[in-house]
Amino acid sequence: MIAALSVAELLAAYRTGELSPVEVMQAVLAQAARHEGALHALCATDADGALAAARASEARWRAGAPLALDGVPVTLKENIAVPGAAYRLGTAATPDDAVADFEAPPAARLREAGAIAWARTTMPDYGMLSSGLSSLYPEPARNPWDTALTPGGSSAGAAAAATAGYGPLHLGTDIGGSIRLPAGWCGLVGLKPSHGRVPIKPGYAGRVAGPLTRRVADAAAMLSVLAQPDARDPTQLPPGPVAPRPLVLRGLRLGLLLDAGWGDAVQPDVAAAITAAARAFEQAGAIVEPLPAFTTREMADGIDHFWRMRSWLDISALPPERRAKVLPYILDWVAPAAAYDAATVFRGYSQMQALREAANAACEPFDFVLSPVAPMPAYPAHRASPRHDPARPFEHIAFTLPCNMSEQPALSINAGYTAAGLPVGLQIIGRRFDDAGVLALGAAWEVLRPAQRPWPFGGPAS
């Protein structure tokens, strides 16, 4: 299936003339047309623009002057700004005619590399849920492994599109797990880069952009383009190597974290898959040691309070008729912030630094840390979170949140499957700035792990 080819396979086929960017773009559009009625992954497509870009790419290939990702299809999450494109942040509370007036750095880097941004993917209101539930779209995004379930979020549509073979590259964002959670629940590779590795606008504490793909090599190819300087992000890192680095498993020190210290308990099928992955690395020569929990309920609740206040300020500033359009779950979540005093907000903010220090200190003795991405597999699509309880909204992000605060790179990759056949995400956490390392260990796991099941909407296992 053309739409399921990898970046390397596409570029090789373009180079030999076996395929053209136009043929590939037509195949991707056809794949999306076949499955969108069930998946609801896309909020906008530009078929005419995509085919025009594909023809321009085809001309560059024929002239022998292709760009780094020339002719490779890519989707962009709806909160990645593109001038003139709808910019509604997944919520009906934004005006119907809201459009972006700037180009976000990740979109610019992909465009400059010749990638074809042909569609925008769905997300929940303001990106504040781990599902695709949204006040803006008639139906939430669905998980291709079981369309009664969520693909996860907030990069919900991106994960559904990647799983269903809408081309090889999909761009998400992550502030507490919004790339890794959907990647884990869909069996994908999802990279939360080191903070600043991929310049982004607008920026925020812990917020990053990164790839959702079917293969580690595709994520690495995408990161090599995204990790270019852009002065609009004052937190950008200096240029550094991001290609998977040489890695010897023998003697590698791996921490195994199965208890986050708070949140929902890890379900048996999930624990079994992550433990089996750790044992496979051990059999390959790595040294695996248990890592005790290093995060606390105080950290989690403090960050929750701070985020509630941030969102309440934004939502309370809306005109009443706009505020009423926000997803009710989100309104219920932010409502308590109206009564917070300054001390509550400051203490909440201070927990971001407390978590940063705890995570870096706990992970420092290890080359990498292994953990579940989430304590459970995918849950029903119409739920905002596994508990669907705005009073306890983040019980499922205890393994992913620390890396946003600590600025460490973290990769989600499929570990195995539950008894019901649902993917289980393995999180590989690296030391700060070692994006090349987490990609390398992810590539090693692709070789070590048991055979993967075929993708649910076509394409070979990988």
NUNU-294586 format. One record per residue (C-alpha): x, y, z; residue in three letters. Coordinates in steps of 0.2 Angstrom, whole numbers, plus 5000, padded with zeros to 4 digits. Example, Ala and Ser with C-alpha at 12.3 -4.5 7.8 and 13.67 -1.06 7.14 Angstrom:
506249785039ALA
506849955036SER
This chain:
500050005000MET
500850164994ILE
500150275008ALA
500950165021ALA
502750175014LEU
504150245025SER
505050405022VAL
506550315016ALA
505550205004GLU
504650354997LEU
506250454994LEU
507150304986ALA
505650274975ALA
505650464970TYR
507550454966ARG
507250304954THR
505650364947GLY
504750214953GLU
503450334961LEU
503150514959SER
502550634973PRO
500950654964VAL
500550474964GLU
500950464983VAL
499850614987MET
498450544977GLN
498650374987ALA
498650465004VAL
497150574999LEU
496250414994ALA
496750325010GLN
496050465020ALA
494450475010ALA
494150285014ARG
494350295032HIS
493950475038GLU
492050425040GLY
492550305054ALA
494050395062LEU
493750585062HIS
495650625062ALA
495650775051LEU
494850945053CYS
495451015036ALA
496150955020THR
496951045005ASP
496950924991ALA
497151054977ASP
498651134987GLY
499350964991ALA
499350904973LEU
500051074967ALA
501451054980ALA
501750874974ALA
501950934956ARG
503251064961ALA
504150924971SER
504050804956GLU
504950944946ALA
506350964958ARG
506650774958TRP
506750774939ARG
507950924940ALA
509050824952GLY
508750954966ALA
507650884979PRO
507550944997LEU
507750845012ALA
505950785013LEU
505350824996ASP
503650754992GLY
503350675009VAL
501650695015PRO
501450765033VAL
499950815043THR
499950965056LEU
499050965072LYS
497751105072GLU
498651215084ASN
500151225073ILE
499951395065ALA
499951415046VAL
499551585039PRO
497751595034GLY
497351425040ALA
495951405053ALA
496651415071TYR
495251375083ARG
496251265095LEU
494951125095GLY
493651225103THR
491951305097ALA
492351445109ALA
493451525096THR
492651625082PRO
492151535067ASP
493351645056ASP
494851635067ALA
496451605057VAL
498251615060ALA
499251765055ASP
501051685057PHE
501851515053GLU
502451415068ALA
504251365067PRO
503951175065PRO
502751205050ALA
504051325042ALA
505451195044ARG
504351055036LEU
503851165022ARG
505651225019GLU
506151035018ALA
504851005004GLY
503650905015ALA
501850925009ILE
500750985023ALA
499050925016TRP
497950915031ALA
497650975049ARG
497250855063THR
495950865076THR
496250905095MET
495150925111PRO
494751095117ASP
496351195120TYR
497351035120GLY
496951005138MET
496250825137LEU
497050655133SER
495650615121SER
494950685105GLY
493350745113LEU
493050925107SER
491651055107SER
492151095089LEU
492050935080TYR
490450835078PRO
491250675083GLU
492850635093PRO
494350555084ALA
494350365085ARG
495650235087ASN
495950125072PRO
496249975082TRP
494549985089ASP
493450135083THR
492450125099ALA
493950195108LEU
494950355109THR
496650365100PRO
497250475115GLY
497650655115GLY
497850795113SER
498650745097SER
497150645094ALA
496950655075GLY
498750645072ALA
498850475080ALA
497350415071ALA
497950475055ALA
499650395057ALA
498950225062THR
497750225048ALA
499150255035GLY
498850435030TYR
500650455025GLY
502250425036PRO
502350595045LEU
501250675058HIS
501650825069LEU
500950835087GLY
501250945102THR
501550885120ASP
501350975137ILE
501050835148GLY
500950675137GLY
499950735122SER
501150655109ILE
501650495119ARG
499950455126LEU
499150435109PRO
500650355102ALA
500650225116GLY
498750195113TRP
498950175095CYS
500550075094GLY
501550215086LEU
503250295089VAL
502950465097GLY
504450575102LEU
504350715115LYS
506050805111PRO
507150885124SER
506351055128HIS
507051185115GLY
507551045103ARG
506151095091VAL
505851285092PRO
503951315094ILE
502851465094LYS
501851505105PRO
502951425119GLY
502551375136TYR
503351285151ALA
503451105145GLY
502751125128ARG
503551045113VAL
503150985096ALA
503750815089GLY
503350675077PRO
502050535078LEU
502550395065THR
502550215063ARG
504350185063ARG
505850255073VAL
506750305057ALA
505350415051ASP
505350505068ALA
507250525066ALA
507050595049ALA
505650715054MET
506650775069LEU
508250815059SER
507150945049VAL
506251005064LEU
507751035075ALA
508351185066GLN
508651355074PRO
507251485075ASP
507551645085ALA
505651665089ARG
505851525102ASP
506951595116PRO
507151425124THR
507851345108GLN
509351235110LEU
510951265100PRO
511151145085PRO
511650975090GLY
511650795084PRO
509850715083VAL
510150565072ALA
510150405082PRO
511850375089ARG
512850215090PRO
512250115105LEU
512949955113VAL
511649865123LEU
512949765133ARG
513249855149GLY
511949995146LEU
511150045163ARG
509250045162LEU
508050095176GLY
506350015176LEU
504950125183LEU
503350035186LEU
502650145200ASP
502450325197ALA
502150375215GLY
500350445212TRP
498950415199GLY
498050265193ASP
498850095196ALA
499750005181VAL
498549875175GLN
499249695174PRO
499249685155ASP
500249845154VAL
501449795168ALA
501749625159ALA
502249705142ALA
503449835150ILE
504249705161THR
504449585146ALA
505249735136ALA
506449765151ALA
506949575151ARG
507249575133ALA
508449715135PHE
509249625149GLU
509449465139GLN
510349575126ALA
511649625139GLY
510849785147ALA
510849805166ILE
509049835172VAL
508749905189GLU
507149955198PRO
506850135199LEU
505850195214PRO
504450325212ALA
505150495212PHE
503550605210THR
502250645223THR
500350685224ARG
500950865230GLU
501850885213MET
500350825203ALA
499050925212ASP
500151085212GLY
500351075193ILE
498451035191ASP
498051195201HIS
499251305191PHE
498551235175TRP
496751265180ARG
497151445184MET
498051475168ARG
496551405158SER
495251485170TRP
496051655166LEU
495851625147ASP
494151555148ILE
493451685160SER
494051825148ALA
492951755134LEU
491251845131PRO
489851745140PRO
489151675124GLU
490851605119ARG
491251535136ARG
489651435135ALA
490351345120LYS
491851275129VAL
491751085132LEU
490751065149PRO
492150945156TYR
493351085153ILE
492251215161LEU
492051095176ASP
493851075177TRP
494351255178VAL
492951315189ALA
493751285206PRO
495151405200ALA
494051555203ALA
494251535221ALA
496151505222TYR
497151635231ASP
498951685226ALA
499751565238ALA
498851415230THR
499451475213VAL
501251505218PHE
501351345227ARG
500651255211GLY
501951345200TYR
503351295212SER
502951105209GLN
503451115191MET
505251155197GLN
505151025211ALA
504650895198LEU
506050945187ARG
507350925200GLU
506650755206ALA
506550685188ALA
508250735183ASN
509050675200ALA
508150505199ALA
508650475181CYS
510450525182GLU
511150365187PRO
510450275172PHE
510850285153ASP
508950275150PHE
507350235160VAL
505950125154LEU
504150145160SER
502350125154PRO
501750275144VAL
500050255153ALA
499450135166PRO
498050075155MET
497650045137PRO
496450155126ALA
494750195133TYR
493050245126PRO
493150385113ALA
491750485121HIS
492650505138ARG
493750655141ALA
495050545151SER
495050365158PRO
494150425174ARG
493150555165HIS
493250655181ASP
493750835181PRO
494150835199ALA
495450705196ARG
495950735177PRO
497750685177PHE
497850515185GLU
498450435169HIS
499850555165ILE
500950515180ALA
502250435169PHE
502350565155THR
502150725164LEU
503850725173PRO
504850735157CYS
503950885151ASN
504450975167MET
506150905167SER
506450945149GLU
507150765146GLN
506750675129PRO
505550535130ALA
505050415116LEU
503450305116SER
503550145106ILE
502449995105ASN
502949865118ALA
501649735115GLY
499749705116TYR
498449675129THR
497449515129ALA
496049615119ALA
497349655106GLY
497649845111LEU
499349915110PRO
500349955125VAL
501650095125GLY
503350085131LEU
504150245137GLN
506050265134ILE
506650415144ILE
508450485141GLY
509550615150ARG
509250795145ARG
509750835127PHE
510050655122ASP
508650645109ASP
509850545098ALA
509950415112GLY
508150385115VAL
507950365096LEU
509350235096ALA
508650135110LEU
506950145101GLY
507750075085ALA
508549935095ALA
506849885103TRP
506149875085GLU
507449735082VAL
507249655099LEU
505349655101ARG
504149515096PRO
503349525079ALA
502049665077GLN
500249635072ARG
499749705055PRO
499149885056TRP
497249895057PRO
496949995041PHE
498249915029GLY
500149915028GLY
501349785034PRO
501849765052ALA
503349865057SER
